[in-house]
């Protein structure tokens, strides 16, 4: 496999990692897993902020090709982009990163933060996103609709460190630093090429051979990751990837799962579209792999930014690379 060809193909990838720092202005009570609550509040606020024809369905709206809400949440498949589409909608161009490991109760004056990653064209709508974050705080979130105010929005580099401030006290600055494939390659320079450990931070919900999978073999994770990355790049970065997926997967099948300490965690949410409660379970814990891992490290880094598997817009499928 030619690494230069892969790098050239992946040059189209671009994302922006955000951290949104807020201050509670009334008591906020969030559930143990906050992804559904935050995503629902964000969608409501974005629609209220950007939709000029609220009584019109997105799919039949004349403005859907230029509407922030339609693009981000309904994500229509426009003419000429049907090649990778088996469904009526393309993948959402954002990833929500909710708080984890907290009780989710914030008293007035408490400070907390949540994150979001924007992919490709969605970065152009950043002012709409920030305005939606502000409206979320005004409308209230969680049980009892606790309110907050946005104090600051920063961008993050590959290491998760703050790179620049894009919003504070009503003032917005266009970001100048974005993350590309090159940053993923630089980030993993010097890693142990024979062993790596992943910490599954939020439920990893993967499909393999048309079924939900609780066996995190490396090639299964890579299949899901390559499918997600190619779809995101195709629909949101205007590029069709053309490199040897089959060869990569064959190499991935030689990587061994040598340690697994995971459990299945079910998370339930109510779907307004389906009109019913839905279980969205996945794996939590840690997995360790051994083998020739060097060709996969940049892909794993990208996956840690954009998540992998199902339910990524709810924050599912987030992992960190421990070693």
C-alpha positions in Angstrom: 0.0 0.0 0.0 1.4 3.4 -1.0 1.3 5.8 2.0 1.8 8.8 -0.3 -1.3 7.9 -2.3 -3.4 7.4 0.8 -2.2 10.8 2.2 -3.1 12.5 -1.1 -6.6 11.0 -1.1 -7.1 12.0 2.6 -6.0 15.6 2.0 -9.6 16.7 1.5 -10.5 15.9 5.1 -11.0 18.9 7.3 -12.6 19.3 10.7 -12.9 21.9 13.5 -12.9 20.8 17.2 -14.8 23.1 19.6 -15.2 23.3 23.3 -18.1 25.4 24.6 -17.6 26.8 28.1 -20.8 27.8 29.8 -22.0 29.0 33.2 -25.2 27.8 34.8 -27.6 30.6 35.6 -30.2 28.3 37.2 -30.0 24.7 38.4 -29.4 22.4 35.5 -30.2 18.7 35.8 -28.9 16.4 33.1 -29.3 12.7 32.8 -26.4 10.3 33.3 -25.8 10.2 29.6 -26.3 13.7 28.3 -25.9 13.2 24.5 -29.5 12.9 23.7 -30.5 15.9 25.8 -27.8 18.2 24.3 -28.4 17.0 20.8 -32.2 17.6 21.1 -31.7 21.0 22.6 -29.1 21.9 20.0 -31.4 20.8 17.1 -34.3 22.8 18.5 -32.2 25.9 19.0 -30.6 25.7 15.5 -33.9 25.3 13.8 -35.4 28.3 15.8 -32.3 30.3 14.9 -32.0 29.5 11.2 -35.3 28.4 9.7 -37.2 31.1 7.9 -40.0 28.8 6.8 -40.8 26.8 10.0 -44.0 25.4 8.7 -42.4 23.9 5.7 -40.9 20.4 5.7 -37.1 20.4 5.0 -37.2 17.9 2.2 -39.7 20.0 0.2 -38.4 23.5 1.2 -37.0 25.7 -1.5 -34.3 26.9 0.8 -33.0 23.5 2.0 -29.8 23.6 0.0 -28.7 26.8 1.8 -30.3 26.3 5.3 -28.0 25.6 8.2 -30.6 23.4 10.0 -31.5 21.4 6.9 -27.8 20.8 6.1 -26.8 19.9 9.6 -29.8 17.8 10.8 -31.7 16.6 7.7 -28.5 16.5 5.6 -30.2 15.9 2.2 -28.6 13.9 -0.5 -28.2 16.4 -3.3 -28.2 15.4 -7.0 -24.8 14.0 -8.0 -24.0 12.7 -4.5 -26.0 9.5 -4.6 -23.0 7.1 -5.1 -22.5 6.3 -1.5 -26.1 6.7 -0.4 -28.1 3.7 0.7 -30.4 6.0 2.7 -32.4 9.2 2.1 -29.9 11.2 4.2 -26.2 11.6 4.3 -24.2 11.4 7.6 -24.5 14.4 9.9 -21.5 16.7 9.5 -21.1 17.2 13.3 -20.2 15.1 16.3 -21.4 16.0 19.8 -19.0 15.4 22.7 -21.1 15.4 25.9 -19.8 15.5 29.4 -18.9 12.1 30.8 -18.2 10.9 34.3 -20.3 13.6 36.0 -23.6 13.6 37.9 -25.0 16.2 35.6 -26.3 18.5 38.3 -25.0 22.1 38.0 -26.0 24.8 40.5 -26.2 28.5 39.5 -22.6 29.8 38.9 -21.2 26.4 38.1 -19.0 26.2 35.1 -18.9 23.2 32.7 -18.2 22.6 29.1 -19.2 20.3 26.2 -17.6 19.7 22.9 -18.5 19.5 19.2 -16.6 18.6 16.1 -17.6 20.1 12.7 -16.6 18.3 9.5 -16.0 19.8 6.1 -18.6 22.3 4.8 -20.4 22.5 8.1 -17.6 24.7 9.4 -19.0 27.5 7.2 -22.0 27.5 9.5 -20.0 28.1 12.7 -21.7 31.4 13.5 -25.1 29.6 13.3 -23.8 26.9 15.7 -22.5 29.4 18.2 -25.8 31.3 18.0 -27.6 28.0 18.6 -25.4 27.3 21.7 -26.5 30.7 23.1 -30.2 30.0 22.4 -29.9 26.6 24.0 -28.9 28.3 27.2 -31.8 30.7 26.9 -34.4 28.0 26.2 -32.9 25.8 29.0 -31.8 22.2 28.9 -32.5 19.0 30.9 -35.1 18.4 33.6 -36.8 21.7 34.5 -35.1 23.5 31.6 -32.1 24.8 33.5 -30.5 27.9 31.9 -26.9 28.8 31.2 -24.9 31.5 29.4 -22.1 30.8 27.0 -18.9 32.3 28.3 -16.4 31.2 25.7 -16.0 29.0 22.6 -12.5 27.7 21.8 -11.0 25.5 19.1 -8.7 22.6 19.9 -5.7 21.1 18.3 -4.9 17.4 17.7 -3.8 17.0 21.3 -7.0 18.6 22.7 -5.2 21.8 23.6 -6.8 25.2 23.0 -5.6 26.8 19.8 -7.7 30.0 19.5 -10.8 31.8 20.9 -13.6 32.1 18.4 -16.3 33.6 20.7 -16.4 35.6 23.9 -18.9 38.2 25.3 -20.8 38.5 22.0 -17.7 38.8 19.9 -17.1 36.2 17.1 -13.8 35.6 15.3 -13.4 33.3 12.3 -11.2 30.4 13.1 -7.8 30.2 11.3 -6.7 26.7 12.4 -8.3 23.5 11.2 -7.3 19.9 11.5 -6.3 17.8 8.5 -4.9 14.4 7.8 -1.4 15.9 8.1 -2.1 16.7 11.8 -3.3 13.2 12.4 0.0 11.8 10.9 2.1 14.2 13.0 0.2 13.4 16.2 1.0 9.7 16.0 4.7 10.1 15.1 6.9 8.0 17.4 4.1 5.7 18.6 4.8 2.0 19.4 3.9 0.4 16.0 3.2 -3.0 17.5 0.7 -2.3 20.3 -2.1 0.2 21.1 -4.9 0.5 23.6 -8.2 2.2 23.1 -10.5 3.5 25.8 -14.1 3.4 24.7 -15.4 6.6 26.4 -19.0 6.5 25.1 -21.0 3.5 23.9 -19.4 2.1 20.7 -22.3 0.9 18.6 -21.0 -1.0 15.5 -22.5 -3.1 12.9 -20.8 -6.1 11.2 -22.5 -8.4 8.7 -25.8 -6.6 9.2 -25.9 -7.1 12.9 -24.9 -5.2 16.0 -21.5 -6.3 17.2 -20.2 -6.8 20.7 -16.9 -8.3 19.5 -14.4 -5.3 19.0 -12.0 -7.1 16.7 -9.7 -4.6 15.1 -10.8 -5.2 11.5 -14.4 -4.6 12.6 -13.5 -1.2 14.1 -11.5 -0.3 11.0 -14.3 -1.3 8.6 -16.7 0.9 10.5 -14.2 3.7 10.6 -13.3 3.6 6.9 -16.9 3.5 6.0 -17.6 6.6 8.1 -14.6 8.6 7.0 -15.2 7.9 3.3 -18.8 8.9 3.7 -18.0 12.1 5.6 -15.3 13.1 3.0 -17.6 12.3 0.1 -20.7 14.2 1.3 -19.0 17.1 3.3 -15.5 17.5 1.8 -16.4 17.0 -1.9 -14.0 14.1 -2.5 -14.4 10.5 -3.5 -11.7 8.4 -1.9 -9.9 6.1 -4.2 -7.3 3.9 -2.4 -7.1 0.2 -1.5 -9.7 -0.3 1.2 -9.6 -4.0 0.7 -5.8 -4.1 1.2 -6.2 -2.1 4.4 -8.9 -4.4 5.8 -6.8 -7.5 5.0 -3.9 -5.9 6.9 -6.3 -5.1 9.8 -7.5 -8.7 10.0 -3.9 -9.6 11.0 -4.0 -7.3 14.1 -4.9 -9.3 17.2 -7.2 -8.3 20.1 -5.0 -9.3 23.0 -6.9 -7.8 26.0 -10.5 -6.8 26.4 -12.2 -5.3 29.4 -15.6 -4.2 28.1 -19.3 -4.2 29.0 -22.4 -3.6 27.1 -24.2 -0.4 28.1 -27.7 0.3 27.0 -28.8 3.9 26.6 -32.5 4.8 26.0 -33.8 7.8 24.2 -37.2 9.0 22.9 -37.3 9.5 19.2 -39.8 12.1 18.1 -39.4 10.9 14.5 -40.2 7.3 15.4 -42.6 8.2 18.1 -41.2 5.7 20.6 -38.3 5.0 23.0 -35.2 3.5 21.4 -32.3 1.6 23.0 -28.9 2.6 21.6 -26.5 0.3 23.4 -22.8 -0.1 22.8 -19.5 -1.2 24.3 -17.7 0.7 27.1 -14.3 -0.1 28.5 -10.8 -0.8 27.1 -9.3 -2.9 24.3 -5.7 -3.6 23.5 -4.4 -4.6 20.1 -1.1 -6.0 18.8 0.3 -6.3 15.3 1.5 -4.1 12.5 -0.5 -1.0 13.6 1.5 1.8 11.9 -0.6 2.0 8.7 -3.7 2.5 10.8 -2.6 5.1 13.4 -3.7 8.2 11.4 -7.1 6.7 10.7 -7.5 5.9 14.5 -6.6 9.6 15.3 -9.3 10.8 12.9 -11.7 8.4 14.4 -11.0 9.8 17.9 -12.0 13.2 16.5 -15.2 12.2 14.6 -16.2 9.0 16.5 -17.1 5.7 14.9 -20.1 3.5 14.5 -23.8 4.5 15.0 -25.2 7.5 16.8 -22.1 9.7 16.5 -24.2 12.9 16.5 -25.4 11.9 20.0 -21.8 11.5 21.0 -21.7 7.7 20.8 -18.6 5.9 19.5 -16.1 8.3 21.2 -12.7 6.8 22.1 -9.3 7.9 23.2 -6.0 6.3 22.2 -4.3 5.6 25.5 -0.9 4.4 24.3 
